[in-house]
Amino acid sequence: MSKQQEFEKAVQTMLEIIGEDPNREGLVKTPQRVYKAFLHLTQGYSQDPKEILGEALFTSTNDEMVLVRDIEFYSLCEHHLLPIIGRAHVAYIPNGKVVGLSKIPRMVNVFARRLQIQEQMTEQIADALMETINPKGVGVVIQARHMCMEMRGVEKICSTTVSSALRGVFKENIKTREEFFSLINAPQSNRF
């Protein structure tokens, strides 16, 4: 039996356990759909964030903060396999190299497309940037809603969890840290 067949059989079994008929019209193809969805939602396991970042490193004399904010992401909670919906704010101060801006959201998605807890994802993003581009510092803040809190358990709708990871000058220098938090909390204009 292939891995896909095993996965689909497991989904069929889950449907039966909750009292559903996996042969009814609306559910006949559900095991295949769930398999395809999980392949997409967990594709981060087959991707290397350091490779993604390393593909677009450029020499630069810039030594000021580079911030990509409001990076939307979707992930799955490793405890309940329920969605985490959030935004990441990622900043770094170059140390002779800058990374292509599109690589930062791609790197966020690599970690988001794994079974996760928000706190760990925040750390992983900061560490991948530090190790790959060797900046003077990194700041990462993630704000997210957790469906495991909203749909079950405490059932607190629209509660937001905020986590941060600071490295280098973002941790050591209060002015750098303040600038970072000021920039991510600044109102955003729709005009550019």
C-alpha positions in Angstrom: 0.0 0.0 0.0 1.4 3.4 -1.0 1.7 6.3 1.5 -1.1 8.1 -0.3 -3.4 5.0 0.1 -2.5 4.7 3.7 -3.3 8.3 4.3 -6.6 8.1 2.5 -7.5 4.9 4.4 -6.8 6.8 7.7 -9.1 9.6 6.7 -11.8 7.1 5.7 -11.4 5.5 9.1 -11.7 8.8 10.9 -14.9 9.6 9.1 -16.3 6.2 10.1 -15.3 6.7 13.8 -17.2 10.0 14.0 -20.3 8.4 12.6 -20.1 9.4 9.0 -20.6 7.3 5.9 -17.5 7.8 3.8 -19.4 6.4 0.8 -22.0 9.1 0.7 -21.9 11.5 -2.2 -20.3 14.5 -0.4 -17.6 12.4 1.2 -16.6 9.9 -1.5 -13.6 11.9 -2.6 -12.8 13.5 0.8 -9.9 11.2 1.6 -8.2 12.2 -1.7 -8.9 15.9 -1.1 -7.6 15.8 2.4 -4.4 14.0 1.2 -3.8 16.7 -1.4 -4.6 19.5 1.1 -2.1 18.1 3.6 0.6 17.7 1.0 0.2 21.5 0.4 -0.1 22.5 4.0 3.0 20.6 5.0 5.2 21.2 2.0 7.7 23.1 4.3 9.2 19.7 5.4 10.6 19.3 1.9 12.0 22.8 1.6 15.2 24.3 3.1 14.8 27.9 4.3 18.6 28.5 4.2 18.7 27.4 0.6 15.8 29.8 -0.3 17.6 32.7 1.5 21.0 31.8 0.1 19.7 32.0 -3.5 19.4 35.7 -3.4 22.2 37.2 -1.3 23.6 40.5 -2.6 26.5 42.6 -1.5 25.4 45.9 0.0 26.7 48.9 2.0 23.3 49.4 3.6 23.5 49.2 7.4 20.0 50.3 8.2 17.0 48.2 9.2 15.2 46.2 6.4 11.7 45.3 7.4 9.1 43.2 5.7 5.9 43.4 7.7 2.4 42.0 7.5 3.5 38.7 5.8 0.3 36.7 5.9 0.6 33.0 6.6 -1.4 29.9 7.4 -0.1 27.0 9.5 -1.4 24.0 11.4 -1.2 23.6 15.1 0.9 20.5 15.9 -1.4 19.7 18.9 -4.8 19.6 17.2 -4.0 19.9 13.4 -6.2 23.1 13.4 -5.4 26.3 11.5 -3.2 29.1 12.8 -3.8 32.3 10.8 -1.4 35.1 11.2 1.0 37.8 10.1 4.8 37.9 10.5 6.9 41.0 10.7 10.6 40.3 9.9 13.5 42.7 10.1 17.2 42.6 10.0 20.2 45.0 9.9 22.5 44.0 7.0 26.2 43.2 7.6 27.5 43.6 4.1 24.8 41.4 2.5 21.1 41.9 1.8 18.6 39.2 0.8 16.1 39.5 -2.0 12.9 40.8 -0.4 10.6 38.0 -1.8 12.8 35.4 -0.1 11.7 36.5 3.4 8.0 35.7 2.9 9.0 32.5 1.2 11.1 31.6 4.1 8.2 32.3 6.5 6.1 30.0 4.5 8.6 27.2 4.8 8.2 27.2 8.5 4.5 27.9 8.4 3.9 24.9 6.1 4.9 22.5 8.9 3.0 21.3 12.0 3.9 24.1 14.3 3.6 26.1 17.5 3.8 29.8 17.1 6.6 30.3 19.6 8.9 27.8 17.8 8.1 29.2 14.4 9.1 32.7 15.5 12.5 31.3 16.8 13.0 29.3 13.6 12.6 32.3 11.3 15.0 34.4 13.4 17.6 31.7 13.6 17.4 30.9 9.8 18.1 34.6 9.0 20.9 34.9 11.5 22.6 31.7 10.3 22.2 32.3 6.5 22.8 36.0 6.0 24.8 36.8 9.1 23.2 40.2 9.8 24.0 42.5 12.7 20.6 41.5 14.2 17.2 40.1 13.5 13.7 40.9 14.9 10.7 38.7 14.3 7.2 39.3 15.6 4.3 37.0 14.8 0.6 37.8 15.6 -1.8 35.0 15.0 -5.2 33.5 15.7 -5.3 29.9 16.8 -8.4 27.9 15.8 -7.6 25.4 18.6 -8.4 28.2 21.0 -11.4 29.6 19.0 -13.1 26.4 17.8 -12.6 24.2 20.8 -11.3 24.4 24.3 -11.6 27.9 25.7 -13.5 29.1 22.6 -12.3 32.7 22.8 -13.0 34.1 19.3 -10.6 36.7 17.8 -8.0 36.4 20.6 -4.5 37.1 19.2 -1.3 35.6 20.3 1.9 37.6 19.9 5.4 36.1 20.0 8.8 37.7 19.3 12.4 36.6 18.7 15.2 39.1 18.9 18.8 38.5 17.9 22.0 40.6 17.9 21.5 44.3 18.0 17.7 43.9 18.2 18.2 42.3 21.6 21.2 44.3 22.8 20.3 47.8 21.7 17.1 49.3 23.1 17.0 52.0 20.3 17.1 49.4 17.6 14.4 47.4 19.4 12.2 50.5 19.9 12.6 51.4 16.2 11.5 47.9 15.1 8.4 47.9 17.4 7.5 51.4 16.3 7.7 50.5 12.6 5.6 47.3 12.9 3.0 49.1 15.0 2.8 52.2 12.8 -0.4 52.8 10.9 -0.1 51.6 7.3 -1.0 53.9 4.4 -2.7 52.4 1.4 -1.0 54.9 -0.9 2.5 54.3 -2.2 
